[in-house]
Amino acid sequence: MTLSGAILISEVGPRDGLQSVKSIMSTADKCRWIDALVAAGVQEIEVGSFVPAHLLPQLADTAAVLRHGLTHRGVTIMALVPNLRGAQAALEAGAQKLTIPVSASAPHSLANVRKTREAMVEEVHAIARLRDAMAPGVKIEAGIATAFGCTIQGEVAEDDVIWLASQCIAAGADESGLSDTTGMANPAQVRRLFTRLRAAIGAKAGAAHLHNTRGLGLANCLAAYDVGVTTFDASLGGLGGCPYAPGASGNVVTEDLVFMFEAMGVNTGIDIEKLMAARAPLQAGLPGEVLYGMTPEAGLPKNWHPSIRT
């Protein structure tokens, strides 16, 4: 895939957003939402998670949604897989990228995937071997969850985060990013930890997955950008959070993130007006759900145009 923007905004709403709401969005509505995101220029979409349907019935149709996403060219269709079984199902469905949640917090790891951190590193290794056998072109990202703090454990040692990311890369992951699963990060911490991550694993340092739980989502994204991060996860309307992290809700709003970067002159490759229009199929599919976002509420400035591109 040729990246048309200076940075990549990865839309995780169809997975991280929908797993956190009680309503179940129909497959047809999900597909219409994805179509609208692609029309806006979104180049990477996490369409769901391959987990047992009884655990997350909201995502029981992930295989069907993924296959629909594959009908679009110029967009990477990815899925979250917590284990080898999920990875096999995702690869069989044609996923172009796999994301694996690996928690830096020992108790969160047990709550989220029922495995220790060390066992999850072994799972990454097994998934990488399966990928090599089935679909060697598929990328694997190990997302280090609770990298900035945990609602169960509290503070998470930075050394543990860097150790775990390095272990995942050694196990076969193509990249490893950092996730503020519980919305506890601050800009100074984000700068420090991503600087350490890049020093440890170089170009294999992956996405910043930051939440807006305490209103610091955009500030944290800017802090990550300042130290070289070029891929950011976000969710249309700010939907999402971790179901196993009490009190943690609200991803960075895609619309606000795109506006911030475009206003700065940083090319995202996304048409913000079409992006805001993509809220319509989302709202139609989840009529009772509140959507967030300051930019959609305020509208674009008069005579708006993106600044000179970097």
N, C-alpha and C positions, 0 to 999 in steps of 0.2 A: 504494500500500500504506500502511495506517495502522500506524505503529510502536506496539506495545503496551508497549514497555519504554522506560526512560529512555536506555538504550544498546542498540546492535545488536550481537549476537554473530553473526558470519558464519561458518558451518561450511564449512571448506575440505577436510575429510578425504577426501571422495570424489574430489577432484582431487589436492591436494598430498600427502595421505596415501598414496593408492594408487599414485601415480607413483613412490613411493620404496621400495616393497616388490617383491620378485621374484615373489611369487605373483600370479596373476590371479584376481580375485574375479569370480564369475559375474554376469551382468546381473541375474538374478533376486535374488541376494543383495544387490546394490547397491540395487535397488529396495526391498527389504524394509528395508534400513538407512535409506534416505531416508524411507520411511513412518514409521519409528520416530522419526526426528529431527523430522519435522513434527508428530507426535503430542505431542512434548515441548514444542512451541512455538517451535522454531527458525524464524526468519523469512527467512533468506537462506542458500542452499546453493550452493556451487560444485560442480557435479556432474561436471565433467570438463574435458578440454582437447581442442581440435580441432587435433590434430597427426597426422602420418602414423603409421599403425598400427605400422610397423616400428620407429619410434623409441620409442614408448611403447605396447606391446601391452596394457598394463594398462588403457589408456583407449580402446581401439579401439571400444568400444560407447557412446561418449559421447552420440551422437545419440539412441540408444534410451533411455538413462538420462534424458536431458534431457526427452524427450517424456513419460516416465513422471512426472517431477517436475512437469510442467505440469498434471497432473491434479489437483494440490492447489491450493486457493485460499489466499490470505493468506500466500504464501511467494514470495520472489523466486528464480527459478532462473537461475543465471549459469554462464558457462563462460569458461575462459581461452583466448585466441586470440593466437598469437605473430605472426600476419601476416594479410594481406588475404584470402588463400585460406581460412584458418581462420575468419576473421570471417564470410565469406560462408556457409560451411557452418553456423556457429552460428546466424546469423540465419535461414537457411532452415529450421533445426530448431526455431526458435521461442524462442531464448534471450532472456531478459528483461533481462539485463545482461551486458556483456562486460568482462573484465579483460585488460589488455595488459601483459606484463612488459617493462619498459624499465630496463635496468641502468645505474646511475651509474658503474660500473666498466667502463672500455673493454675490457679483456681478458675480463671476464666476459660482456659483451654479445656478443662474438665467439664465445665458447664456448657460450653458451646459445641464441642465436638466429641466429648467424652473420651478424650485421649490426653496423655501428658504431652508436654512440648517436645520431648525427645521422640515420642512415638509419632508425632506429626512430622518431624523431620524425616523419619523413616517412610512415612506415607508420601511425602514429597518425592523421595527417591523412587518409590514404587510407581508413582504416577509418571515420573519422568521416563522410567524404563518402558512403561506401557505406551506413552506418547511416541517414544523412539521407534517402537515396533509398529504402531498403528498409523501414526500421522506425524512424521518427523518435522513437518513444517509448522506445526502448532506451537505457539509460544506459551510458556507457563510463568505466571507471576505468583510468588508467595507474598501475600499481603500480611505484614506483621501487625496483628490486631492488638489493641490496648497498648500501643507503643508509647503513649503519652500519659498513661494512668488508667486505673481500673476501679470500677465501682465496688468490686468485691475485695480486691487486695489492697487498693489504695495506690501508693506510689509504686512505679515499676522502674527498676534500676536500668539506666541507660546502657550499661554494659551488657545486660541481658538482651536488650533489643538488638544491639549490634551483633552480639554473638549468634543470636537466633537467625538474623538475616544472612549472616555469613554461612551458617550451617545449611540454610536452605539453598543458597547458591551452590555450595559444594555438593549438595544432594541432587542437583540437576535443574533447579529453577533458572530460567533465563533472566529474571529480574526479581527484585524484592523491594516493595514499597512500604511506607509506614502509614498506619491507620489510627486516627484519633477516635477509636470506636466509641468511647464514652464521653466525648466532648470536653475533655479536661485540658487540652493543650493551650499554650500561650505562645505568642510570636517568638520570644527569646528561646524558648524550649524547642520550637520547630526549627529555627535556624541552627541551633546547636546540634540537634539530633540528625538532621539531614546532612549537615556538614560532616559529621562523623560517619554516617552511612556511606556517603560518596567517597570518603577516604578509605573505608574498609572494602567496598565492593566496586568502586569506580563506576564505569558506564552501566553496570547492571543495577544501579540504584533506580527504583521504579517510582510509581505514582505517589502523590500526596492525597490521601483519602481523609478529608477533614470534615468535622461536623460543626454545626452552628449552635450547639446546645446552649452555650453561654454567650452567644453573640460575637464570637471571635473568629468565625469561619473565614471571612474574606481577609481579615488581618493575618491569619495564619497562612492562607494561600499566598499572600504577597510575601510573607517572610520566607516561605519555601522557594518561591520564584527568585527571590533575591540571592539565594545560595545555589541556584542552578537547576532547580526542579522544573521540568517542562511538561509533565503530565499530571493532570488534576482530575480526580473523581468529583462528580457533582450530580445532583438529582433535580429534575424539573419540579418546580413548585416546592422544593425543599423537603420532599417526602423522605422518610426513612429513619433508620436507627437500628440498634442491635436488640433483638428480642430477649437476649440473655444478659443484657446490661441494664438493670433497672434505672429509669430516669434518663437514659440516653436516647434522644430522638432528634431528628432534624439534620439532614445532610446540608452541605453548602448548596445554596440555590443556584442552579445552572444559569438562569437568566441574569442574576446579579453578578456572577463570576465572569460570564462572557462580557457583560457591560463594562465591568471594571477593567478587564484587560484591553478590550477594544478602545475604551476611552483613553487608555494609556498609550495606545498605538501599538499594542502587541497583538499580532494577528492570530485569531483562533480558528479561522476558516469557517466560522458560523455566522449566518445571517440572523441577527438578533430579533428582527421583526418576525421572521418566520419561526424562530425559536419560541417567541411568546405566543404565536398562533398555535403552536403544538400543545399549549395548555388546554385548548378546547377539546380535543379527543380524550385527553387525560381526565378532564372534569366530567365529560360525558360518560366515561367508563366508571368513574367513582363520584357520583353526584353528591354524596354526603360528606366527602372529604375536603378539609380546608387546605387550600394551596397557599404557600407563602411566597414572598418575593417583593422586595422594595421597588425594583425597576418596573415590573408589570403594573404595580399599583400607581406609581408616579408617572409612568410613561417615559418616552425618550425625550431628551431636551429638544427645544426648538432648533430646526435646521440641523438635526443630528446627522453626523457622518463620522465613521471611524477615523481616528487620527492617522497621520502618516505611519505606515507599517514599519516595524523594526525588522 
